[in-house]
Amino acid sequence: MKKIAIVLLFFASVYSGYALTVDYIFNEKQRLMLNTATDIIQASLGYDDIRELVYITFWSTQPDAKKIDTFNVYIAQQYKISPDDVMFIYERLLQSVYIIEYMADLAKSKKKWKFYYYYSDTLLPDTRRFCDTLKQAIIKADPLVAEKIDKRDAAIKSYAIDIVKYKEALYGGGF
């Protein structure tokens, strides 16, 4: 009986770690905040439900300085109201950046070129750029958080790679 309970607890915790839609990743407040932020900077939130990846796509090549300034003001306001939500969004997007990078490397090593270009050319550049822009906005809002962000970076990267490795072992890579 004890073994069954442990197995059920394991599956419940594994299942809750993977999302079926973006609604399971971000709560309603976070989705609203993220949608507003992406609209300001002329980008969109995307979700690849097959690979369970959150990503960002910019509408144009580069948002102008005025939009970046507006974005920075908005993030600063949101950070004052709800720093945990802003940090969760940043860290979840950073996790996606690392997942995408690792999946691109994995696809390249397996010579799955369609997937390699999907990750490296389609998903990664805009997601990374948005994540970097968000990081800079957070640091402008609270310069003391820069050290915390840098310290957590390695742990987030390690966790992201572990997620991919787990899915690779469970599903066989998803290519």
Secondary structure, 3 states (H helix, E strand, C coil): CHHHHHHHHHHHHHHHHCCCCHHHCCCHHHHHHHHHHHHHCCEEEEEECCCCEEEEEECCCCCCHHHHHHHHHHHHHHHHHCHHHHHHHHHHHHHHHHHHHHHHHHHHHCCCHHHHHHHHHHHHHHHHHHHHHHHHHHHHHCCCHHHHHHHHHHHHHHHHHHHHHHHHHHHCCCC
